[in-house]
């Protein structure tokens, strides 16, 4: 299918571990990119490729892909990690891009 | 540092047109593809269009194909989006974003501007 599916909302207790998933056929061809978006701000990349973090992203963020499912894991979630998280990928043609519907992460 | 600054948003009547601009700086503009991505109020991200580094190729999302046109000026370091036949459902914040090639063959939408709001309303 030409779409990426995410759970709408996930919650995690402070300093616990949470996994956010993204499912789609294109993920068997292309790695997901994970974005964090806080209210009123533009998205920023937190994970890309096999498991790459841009400069400045804490190492508590990690990524993993198995088959058609990509996962973003936050190990030891902090209050500042509360945000919307989006996965993105190229479609099977490689010419178009698509985003998952987003997962709202609440840190309790 | 990479900077992308959008402008041109505003309130427009259904059926009318608008042109968005994005001024880029802090990187080699002519070496990167560029995207427009939009976000309706309270909703998720929707990919709109991409243009190749040299402007030779463009691709569009299904919801805007035939109505929107992406273009660029590599002499002015500017990206544009022409929005025609606007509809209420086109109301969104429009972001320009940079395409980045890494590890020789993988691509990434990395840097984003702060966005410009387009409101389509009668």
Interface residues (C-beta under 8 A of the other chain):
Chain A: X30 X31 X33 X35 X37 X41 X42 X43 X44 X45 X48 X49 X54 X84 X86 X88 X90 X95 X96 X97 X98 X99 X100 X101 X102
Chain B: X35 X37 X44 X45 X46 X47 X50 X59 X61 X95 X102 X103 X106 X107 X108 X109 X110 X112 X113 X114 X115
